[in-house]
């Protein structure tokens, strides 16, 4: 598990009864975000939550902005769940017996082939329709017509260049840390947990600030394209503006395509096992891990009408190692199949030896 500055912090799936609290984490985390400012037609930046953590102490204008943003985030959390995605939370355990655990950060993930489709059922159940009451038709238009189609077009083009399909990738919809716990390693905790859950499929996301862009870059995400939204209507912070100040704000479309070789090593060889067979120590992966390797080879086997490679440059990076007309998956299978069956033999032999040893060490009245 990933480490955190906060002792004992860990990640788990959020429970449905916690969705409101998750929405408030997202609201506080995105309260000054350029994209949310643009979608909500915000005219002035609200006070920083680090400096003013008490909601009631905010001015009336800031409360209205936060309330409208909460409506959006609450609908987004519920819609994520309704569309088959999942919500993770970083938990700070209680420090004393009388304390309760704290939900301090969160992520929203959408699975491959399960995009955020706002059907009538999802709109009603998630209460997405309430967004119109806060952000109006301008906000709805910016989401559905000005933002989403542009991002989708870019991603389709970039994935197609890799002979892949964007629908076959994970979508990291949002990541947010409660400002009170910012800088405590919780974002890293969530990201490492998420990357472990989503491998080996590609991931795509949008970063709306240079800070989050750099954080994602640290975790191996690459910039596909930089887009500017709201030109002529908002400034670089997403706030309503006119004239030269209305430059728009930047969004970085980013993807992570995990290289197969790195995934194979991480999945199959991160926990070497040592089995003593006839007084001869042998280090090898477990039977399950070797099975994963063979399945992995089959998964990447080129097929007609099938995404040949979910990763960029798989054939290129292995061209020196595997020459001729053999596919990568075929070469990988040929390489590891003997090891796989050797592992099966080793484990079966060890099971027999363990069984014999258990019988010999059992009390005499039980050996009959």
Buried (B, 14 or more C-beta within 10 A) or exposed (E): EBEBEBEEBBBEEBEEEBBEBBBBBBBBBBBBBBBBBBBBBBEEBBBEBEEBBEBEEBEEEBBBBBEBBBBBBBBBBBBBBBBEBBBBBBBBEEEEEEEEBBBBBBBBBBBBEBBBEBEEEBBEBBEBEBBEEBBEEBBBEBBEEBBEEBBEEBBEEBBEEBBBBBBBBBBBBBBBBBBEBBEBBBBBBBBBBBBEBBBBBBBBBBBBBEEBBEBBBEBBBBEBBEBEBBEEBBBBBBBBBEEEEBBBBBBBBBBBBBBBBBBBEBBBEEEEBEBEEEEEEBEBBBBEBBBBBBEBBEEBBBEEEEBBBBBBEBBEBBEEEBEEEEBBBBBBBEEBBEBBEEBEEBBEEBEEBEEEEEEEEEEEEEEE
